Structures are given as structure tokens and as C-alpha cells.
Amino acid sequence: MVAKKSGKTLNLTAVLDLNEASALRDKLLSMRGSGLSIDASDVERIGALCAQVLMSAEKTWEQDKQPFTFSKVSDAFQKTMQLVGVDIDHLLAKEIRQ
């Protein structure tokens, strides 16, 4: 986790499975209150529960009127999110939008 001017950055681990969901939730809760940028560039595998935790966090940041973006995403992360029916295009940093 690296502090930035506009908020904080959370670097996701390579495997986000059922065992990682609680830890991910706790990390996100500890960062609440300021803008958040998610670096998912190292993600090789993400389960549906962790995808749900991330989308819940996005809604929480939206309610808190704080920015929530994905600064970097791996192909595996983006493809899995699409497969589970989650559209993150509006959350991608301008530099990585296609």
C-alpha cells in the first residue's frame, strides 16, 4: 500500500480466492475515508466472492463520495470480472481504458 496525493493504493495479491476474501475486506475497510486506487496487475486468479467484495467497496466509496479506480489490471483479472458479469470499464484509470 502506497500513499498518493489523491488517496491510497491497494496492491492485490496474485490469488484472490475464498480464503483471501476476509483479508481483502479488512484491507479495504482500513483504507476507507480517502480516495482509493486498486492495482490488480499481479492478479492471476480471482474468485466470485472477492469480486463481490471489490464491487461492494466501490459502492461504499461512491456513497462516501470518494474516488475508487483500478489503476492497473491484469488480463486474467479483467477477463474474470467480465465472466462473472461485472463491468469495471467505468472504474478504469483513463490511461488503461480501451
N, C-alpha and C positions, 0 to 999 in steps of 0.2 A: 504494500500500500504506500503510495507516494502522494504527498500533499501537493496540490496545484493551486494557482491563483483562484480559479473558478470553483474549486472543490477538491474532492479526493478521487483517487483512482484505486479500483479494486482489480487485482490480477487474479483471474480464475485459474484453478488447477486443471491439469490435463483430463482428469476423470471426475465428472460430476454425476455420481450415481446416488442411489438411495442412502448410502452411508454418509455421503457428503452434504445432504440436504439441510440437516440441522446446523452444521457448522457454517454453511453458506448463509442461512437465515440469520444466525448470530452475528456474522461479519457485517451483513447489510444493516442490521439494527444498530450496530455500534457506529455506523457511518451516517446515520440519519441526522438531518438538520442542515446539511450543506449539499451543494451540487455533487453529483457522482458520475464518474466515467468508468465504464467497465471495459477491461482489457480481456477479451476472450480469445486472443491469438494462440494460446497454448492448448486450448480445449480440443481433445481428441474424441471425447465421448461425453454426451450429456443425456441424462435421463429425463423423463417427463416431469418428475417431481421437482427437480432443480430448475427446469424451465418454468414451472409454475411459480416457484419461489422468486425467480427473477422478474416475472411479469407482475407478481404481487408487489414487489419492491417498486417497479416502475409506476404502478398506480399510487402507491404510498408517496413517492416523490412528487408525483403530479398533484396530489391533494395538498402536499406541503408547499407547493409552488416552487420547487427546486428542480434544477436541470438533472436529467438522467439520460445518459447516452452510452452507446457502445463505441469506444474509440478504435478498437481493432477486434476483428472476429476471424476465426479460422474457417476454412471451408466446411469442416465437419460440424462446427457449431451452427453455421448458417443453414446448412442442409438439414440438420436435425430439427432445428426450430421450424423450418418450413414443413417438414414431415409431420410434426405434431400440431401443425396448423397455427403457428404463431408468426405473425408478420412483424419483424423488427426493423423494417426499412425506415420507418419514420424516426427510429431511435439511433440510427447510424450517424456517426460524425460525417459532416459534409465531405471530408476528404476521402471516405471509403464508400460513399453511395455510388451505385452503378446506374 
